[in-house]
Amino acid sequence: MNFQKIVLPVLGVVVVAVAWRAYGWPGVAIAVSGIVMWMLLHFTRMMKVLQRASNRPVGYCDSAVMLNAKLRPGVNLLHVVAMTRALGEQVSPKEQQPEVYRWTDGTASTVTCEFAHGKLVKWELFRPQADAGQGETAAP
């Protein structure tokens, strides 16, 4: 179960309730303003990442080897899109878990990432035979 969907709204209500107890309506106004600002910051970051990704081909990254080195388990899809500055090429069927995306660089090396509920679970680097002699695999 995704606890962020439960904990964050409950935390918001607690912050507003504490602000009410401590300062009354002015406290509620400040608490709600802070929560709205936090939401706007996250929305702006998401829009900026997607705007940068819209200027590049789907499934392209500068270096698959560097992407492989930067990946960590538990990273969300938006963070990976921010690192590559491109949307991944979806390999798995739409609306099916786990979601699998692939990024390819100019040397035909690929990184295939598997996301379960939006979080990176495992990934695999493939390098063509002409470059390294054999493929490499990396997983958490």
ABEGO torsion letter per residue (X at the ends): XBAAAAAAAAAAAAAAAAAAAAAEAAAAAAAAAAAAAAAAAAAAAAAAAAAAAAABBBGBBABAAAAAAABBBGBBAAAAAAAAGBBBBBABBBGBOBBBBBBBBAAGBBBBBBBBGGBBABBBBBBBAAAAGBBBBBBX
